[in-house]
């Protein structure tokens, strides 16, 4: 799994993006609607930053800022670490571990293709766990 190329991990992922001038409120609703923990912030077609649930918590809520008035440009992580889609997924995990963050934008030729996260590392194990549970349930039904 760590040797899989990131391009394979993100597959045909449609990157969730936002403009730097939207409010934290609007960004949070967008993240909730798509069930994601981070947005790629795009300015002029290029990656300007990343806005994460941690940014909302630490830089907005914990600082007493008004999410309806605060623009994500004020609280996003600017110039985030990025990774090429041809790098192995293990490299992204290493970046996340060393940098103590959970999302890495995937960028190629200046264009954001998607995002990998720590959750992506769990996905194969979760699929296997669910398959094992289904097998056990099926066997239990057969045995009665």
N, C-alpha and C positions, 0 to 999 in steps of 0.2 A: 504494500500500500504506500509507504513513504516514497517509493521510486516512481510511482505513477506521475506522468507529466501533469502539471496544473491544468493544461488545456483539456485533459480528459476529466479532471475533477469538476471543472466548471461547465463542461459540456456545451450545450447551447444556451447557457444561462443568459437571461436578459438582465443587463445591469440596471439596478435601481439607482436613479440619479436625481439630483435636485440642484436647483440654482442656489447660489450663496445668499441670495436676498430673501429667501422664504423664512418664515418665523420658525422657532423651535416647536411651537404648537403645531404648525402645519407639517413639519418634518415628522413629529411624533405620530400624527394621525396616518401619514403615509407609511411609516414603518409598521404601525399596527395593522393597517389594511393588508400589507404584503407579508406580514409576519417575519420581519427581518430585524436585525440588530444594528444595522449600519447603512448609511447612504453614501454614495460617491457624489461629491460636490463638484460640479462641472462649471467652468467659466471659460467662455470662448471656445468650447469644444475640447478643452484640456482639463485634466484632473487638477483641481485647486485644493482639494482637501477631502477629508472624510468626517462625517458626523455620526457618532455612535451613541448607543444608549448610555454609555459611561459619560460621554460629553454632556448629555442632558442631565444626568444625575449630579456629577461632580462640578461642572462649570455653570450650570443653570440653577437647578434646585438647591443644591448645597450652598450656593452663593446668594440665594434669595432674589435671583433675577426673574423677571416676568416672562414666561415662555411665549405669551401672546405678543410681546413687544421686542423680544430678543431675536435677532437674525442669526441664522446658523453661521454666517461668516464671522461673527464675533466670538463664537465658542467652539468652532470645529477644530479638528487637528489639521493644521496646514502642512503641506509637504510631507505626507505620510510615506513610510517605506512602501515600496511597490515591488512587484515581482513579475517576471516575464512568464508567459504561459508555457514556455518550453522547459522551464526549470522543474525539478522534481518536487512533489508535494512536501517531501521531508524537509526541503530547504525553507519552504513557507512556515512549516511548523517550528523550525529552528528560529526563524526571524521572530515569530510570535512569542516564543519562549524567552528569548534574549531581550526583546523589547517590552515584554510584559503587556502585550496587547492581543486582541482576539480576532482581528480582521486585517487582511492584507489585500489591497487593490491589485488586480491583475491588469497590467498595462502593456500594450504592444504598439510601437511606433507612435507613442504619445496618446493613444486612444484607450480608454478604459473598457476592458472586455467583460469584467465581472469582479467578483470578490471571493476569496477563500477565507474560511474561518475555522476556528477550532472544532466547530460542530461537524465540518466536513471529515474530520479524522474519525468521528464516531460513526458515521453513516454505514460503512461496510459492516462494522461490528453489530450495529443495531439491526440491520437487515438479517444477519445471521441469527441473532437472538430471536427475532420475530419468526423466522423460518423454523427454528428449533421449537418454539412454543406451539406453532401450528402443527408440527409433526407430533408433538406430545399429545396435543388435544385430539388429533386424528387417531392416534394409537389408543388413547383412552376411550374414544367412542367405539372403536373396534372391539376392545377387550371388555367393554361393557359396563 
